[in-house]
Amino acid sequence: MFEPAQLRSFLAVAETLSFTKAAERLGLAQPTVSQHVRKLETAAKRILITRDTRDVRLTDNGDAMAGFARSILSAHDAATRYFSGSAMRGRLRFGTADDLAITGLPRILREFRQVYPQINLELTVGQSDQLYKKLNAGQLDLVFVKWVAGVKDGTVVQHDTFSWVGLEQTSLMPGETVPLIAYPSPSLSRKLAIDALESRGRTWRITCTTRQISGVLAALRAGIGVAVMPTSLVPDDLKIITRTFDLPPVGDVDFTLIRNPLANAEVIDALTQAIVGRTLKKSA
């Protein structure tokens, strides 16, 4: 009932919210992508995508179809590889920064394992600096980390900006010592936060040190202090307070994939392709 080519075009549009970007991703002409989506809507007897001169949006049926499309294509691709004898095998030691695990990354990894069941995926969660050291020591094959924008070579998955975050009820008087929730040193967000405060002559004190994003969020929700986070990862129950209290800008950040050049390139390419182009929306 649903053709794989049509599902791929629809899914590319669903993930990019752009017919132009979807066509570029798939290497197709834009009219071809539009035709695929129309034929899929005809087959489903539902409107899946609405668009005007400014926006492309999924309908409720489009959201449902996106989930079905991923499952159908996953099974289709796995069957194709199995019966063609080209099922990818190998070991992949993957490391991800702790706070990136609260995005859609777990779902992406789950789908990856469904598509490549014969790849032995080993996951390490930690801080970006620690993961980078493990990569250079040959202990990891691919890492997904946060770096100051433009600093590290690698594949940039998403560009973001650091923001100061706290409870809506947070109160901070002008010139008051800033209560800081932070990861232990070395930590990118900790260093950038302290450097930004000291550049403005603001005093600070650490009110909570935690090694996990769950600890940062718990401390923020308890009103113990404020923290620096990528803007796209700020949960809905917390607020960006950068302008509210005239806190100094911290800078931009890239979510970056960095590979071990000595590891299995085919396996690394497969996971890289699974992550690149996906919007890493927060899930917490």
C-alpha positions as CSV (number, residue, x, y, z in Angstrom):
1,M,0.0,0.0,0.0
2,F,2.8,2.4,0.9
3,E,5.8,2.6,-1.5
4,P,9.2,2.9,0.2
5,A,10.3,5.8,-2.1
6,Q,7.2,7.7,-1.2
7,L,7.8,7.0,2.5
8,R,11.4,8.2,2.3
9,S,10.4,11.4,0.6
10,F,7.6,12.1,3.2
11,L,9.9,11.3,6.1
12,A,12.6,13.6,4.7
13,V,10.0,16.4,4.5
14,A,8.7,15.6,8.0
15,E,12.2,15.8,9.5
16,T,13.4,18.9,7.7
17,L,10.0,20.7,7.4
18,S,11.2,21.7,3.9
19,F,10.5,20.2,0.5
20,T,13.7,21.9,-0.7
21,K,15.9,20.5,2.0
22,A,14.2,17.1,1.7
23,A,15.0,17.0,-2.0
24,E,18.7,17.9,-1.3
25,R,19.0,15.2,1.3
26,L,17.6,12.6,-1.0
27,G,19.3,13.8,-4.2
28,L,15.9,14.2,-5.9
29,A,14.2,17.1,-7.7
30,Q,11.8,19.0,-5.6
31,P,8.8,18.2,-7.9
32,T,9.6,14.5,-7.4
33,V,9.5,14.8,-3.6
34,S,6.2,16.7,-3.9
35,Q,4.7,14.0,-6.2
36,H,5.8,11.3,-3.8
37,V,4.1,13.0,-0.9
38,R,0.9,13.6,-2.9
39,K,0.8,9.9,-3.9
40,L,1.3,8.8,-0.3
41,E,-1.6,11.1,0.8
42,T,-3.7,9.5,-1.9
43,A,-2.8,6.0,-0.7
44,A,-3.5,6.9,2.9
45,K,-6.6,8.9,2.0
46,R,-5.5,11.5,4.5
47,I,-3.8,15.0,4.4
48,L,-0.4,14.5,5.9
49,I,1.3,17.8,5.3
50,T,0.0,21.4,5.1
51,R,2.1,24.2,3.6
52,D,1.8,27.8,2.7
53,T,4.2,30.4,1.5
54,R,6.0,30.4,4.9
55,D,5.6,27.1,6.7
56,V,5.5,23.4,6.2
57,R,3.7,21.5,9.0
58,L,2.6,17.9,9.7
59,T,-1.0,17.2,10.4
60,D,-2.0,14.8,13.2
61,N,-2.2,12.1,10.5
62,G,1.2,13.2,9.3
63,D,2.7,12.7,12.8
64,A,1.2,9.2,12.9
65,M,2.5,8.4,9.4
66,A,6.0,9.5,10.3
67,G,6.1,6.9,13.1
68,F,4.8,4.2,10.7
69,A,7.2,5.3,8.0
70,R,10.2,4.8,10.2
71,S,9.1,1.4,11.2
72,I,8.2,0.3,7.7
73,L,11.5,1.6,6.2
74,S,13.5,0.0,9.0
75,A,11.9,-3.4,8.4
76,H,12.3,-2.9,4.6
77,D,15.9,-1.9,4.8
78,A,16.8,-4.7,7.2
79,A,15.1,-7.3,5.0
80,T,16.9,-6.0,1.9
81,R,20.3,-6.2,3.6
82,Y,19.6,-9.6,5.0
83,F,18.5,-11.2,1.8
84,S,21.2,-9.4,-0.3
85,G,23.9,-10.7,2.1
86,S,24.9,-7.1,2.9
87,A,23.8,-6.9,6.5
88,M,26.3,-4.7,8.3
89,R,28.2,-6.2,11.1
90,G,30.7,-4.9,13.6
91,R,31.3,-3.3,16.9
92,L,30.7,0.4,17.5
93,R,31.8,2.1,20.7
94,F,29.7,5.3,20.9
95,G,30.1,8.0,23.4
96,T,27.6,10.9,24.0
97,A,27.6,13.9,26.2
98,D,25.3,13.4,29.2
99,D,22.8,16.2,28.4
100,L,22.5,15.1,24.7
101,A,20.9,12.0,26.1
102,I,17.8,14.0,27.1
103,T,17.1,14.8,23.4
104,G,15.7,12.5,20.8
105,L,19.0,10.7,20.6
106,P,17.8,7.5,22.5
107,R,15.0,7.1,19.9
108,I,17.5,7.5,17.1
109,L,19.8,4.9,18.7
110,R,16.8,2.5,19.1
111,E,15.9,2.9,15.4
112,F,19.5,2.4,14.5
113,R,19.7,-0.9,16.4
114,Q,16.5,-2.1,14.7
115,V,18.0,-1.3,11.2
116,Y,21.4,-2.8,12.1
117,P,20.8,-5.6,14.5
118,Q,24.1,-7.2,13.8
119,I,26.1,-4.1,14.9
120,N,27.2,-4.4,18.5
121,L,26.5,-0.9,19.8
122,E,28.3,-0.1,23.1
123,L,27.2,3.2,24.7
124,T,29.3,5.5,27.0
125,V,27.7,8.6,28.6
126,G,29.8,11.3,30.1
127,Q,31.2,14.8,29.8
128,S,32.5,16.0,26.4
129,D,36.1,16.5,27.6
130,Q,36.3,13.0,29.0
131,L,34.7,11.4,25.9
132,Y,37.2,13.3,23.7
133,K,40.1,11.9,25.7
134,K,38.7,8.4,25.4
135,L,38.4,8.9,21.6
136,N,42.0,10.0,21.3
137,A,43.1,7.0,23.5
138,G,41.4,4.6,21.1
139,Q,38.7,3.6,23.6
140,L,35.8,5.0,21.6
141,D,35.0,4.9,17.9
142,L,32.6,7.9,17.6
143,V,31.6,10.6,20.1
144,F,28.7,13.1,20.1
145,V,29.9,16.1,22.1
146,K,29.4,19.8,22.7
147,W,32.2,22.2,21.7
148,V,32.5,26.0,21.4
149,A,31.3,26.7,17.9
150,G,33.9,26.2,15.3
151,V,36.6,24.9,17.6
152,K,36.7,21.2,16.8
153,D,36.8,19.3,13.5
154,G,33.9,16.9,13.0
155,T,30.4,16.7,11.7
156,V,28.2,19.5,13.2
157,V,24.7,18.1,13.8
158,Q,23.2,21.1,15.4
159,H,24.3,24.7,16.2
160,D,23.0,26.3,19.4
161,T,23.5,29.1,21.9
162,F,24.2,28.7,25.6
163,S,21.6,30.4,27.9
164,W,21.4,31.1,31.6
165,V,18.5,29.0,33.1
166,G,16.6,29.0,36.3
167,L,13.1,28.8,37.9
168,E,10.6,31.4,36.9
169,Q,10.6,32.5,40.6
170,T,14.4,33.0,40.5
171,S,15.4,36.3,42.2
172,L,18.9,37.8,41.6
173,M,19.7,41.4,42.7
174,P,22.0,43.5,40.6
175,G,25.6,42.8,41.6
176,E,24.6,39.9,43.8
177,T,26.9,36.8,43.8
178,V,25.6,34.4,41.2
179,P,24.7,30.9,42.7
180,L,26.0,28.5,40.1
181,I,25.0,24.9,39.4
182,A,27.7,23.2,37.4
183,Y,29.5,20.1,36.4
184,P,32.8,19.3,38.0
185,S,35.9,20.7,36.3
186,P,36.9,20.3,33.5
187,S,33.5,21.1,32.0
188,L,32.8,23.3,29.0
189,S,29.6,24.9,30.3
190,R,31.2,25.5,33.8
191,K,34.3,27.2,32.3
192,L,32.3,29.4,29.9
193,A,29.9,30.4,32.7
194,I,32.7,31.4,35.1
195,D,34.7,33.1,32.3
196,A,31.6,35.1,31.3
197,L,30.8,36.2,34.8
198,E,34.4,37.2,35.6
199,S,34.6,39.2,32.4
200,R,31.8,41.3,33.7
201,G,33.2,41.5,37.2
202,R,30.4,39.4,38.7
203,T,31.2,37.3,41.7
204,W,29.9,33.7,41.8
205,R,29.8,30.7,44.1
206,I,29.1,27.0,43.3
207,T,25.9,25.9,45.0
208,C,25.7,22.5,43.4
209,T,28.2,20.2,41.7
210,T,26.8,17.3,39.8
211,R,28.1,14.9,37.2
212,Q,24.7,14.2,35.5
213,I,22.2,16.4,33.7
214,S,19.5,14.9,36.0
215,G,21.4,16.5,38.9
216,V,21.6,19.8,37.2
217,L,17.8,19.8,36.4
218,A,17.0,18.7,40.0
219,A,19.0,21.5,41.5
220,L,17.5,24.0,39.1
221,R,14.0,22.8,40.0
222,A,14.8,23.1,43.7
223,G,15.8,26.7,43.2
224,I,19.3,26.1,44.4
225,G,20.9,28.3,41.7
226,V,21.2,29.0,38.0
227,A,23.0,27.1,35.3
228,V,24.2,27.4,31.7
229,M,22.6,25.1,29.2
230,P,22.2,24.9,25.4
231,T,19.0,26.8,24.6
232,S,17.3,23.9,22.7
233,L,17.7,21.6,25.8
234,V,15.9,23.9,28.3
235,P,12.9,22.0,29.7
236,D,9.5,23.7,29.5
237,D,9.2,24.1,33.3
238,L,12.5,26.1,33.5
239,K,13.1,29.6,32.1
240,I,15.9,31.4,30.2
241,I,16.9,34.2,32.5
242,T,19.8,35.7,30.6
243,R,18.2,39.1,29.9
244,T,16.0,39.1,33.0
245,F,19.1,39.6,35.3
246,D,21.5,41.1,32.8
247,L,23.7,38.0,32.9
248,P,26.6,38.0,30.4
249,P,26.3,36.1,27.1
250,V,28.1,32.8,27.3
251,G,28.5,32.0,23.6
252,D,27.5,29.5,20.9
253,V,27.9,25.8,20.9
254,D,28.0,23.0,18.3
255,F,26.7,19.5,18.9
256,T,29.4,17.6,17.0
257,L,30.1,14.1,15.9
258,I,33.9,13.3,16.0
259,R,35.2,9.9,14.8
260,N,38.2,7.7,15.4
261,P,40.0,7.5,12.1
262,L,41.2,4.0,12.9
263,A,37.8,2.6,13.6
264,N,35.4,0.8,11.2
265,A,34.4,3.6,8.8
266,E,31.4,1.8,7.3
267,V,29.8,1.3,10.8
268,I,30.6,4.9,11.9
269,D,29.1,6.3,8.6
270,A,25.9,4.4,9.3
271,L,25.4,5.9,12.7
272,T,26.5,9.4,11.5
273,Q,23.9,9.3,8.8
274,A,21.2,8.2,11.3
275,I,21.9,11.2,13.5
276,V,22.7,14.0,11.0
277,G,19.7,15.9,9.8
278,R,17.5,14.9,12.8
279,T,16.3,17.7,15.0
280,L,17.5,17.0,18.6
281,K,14.5,18.3,20.5
282,K,14.5,18.0,24.2
283,S,12.6,15.1,25.7
284,A,12.7,16.2,29.4
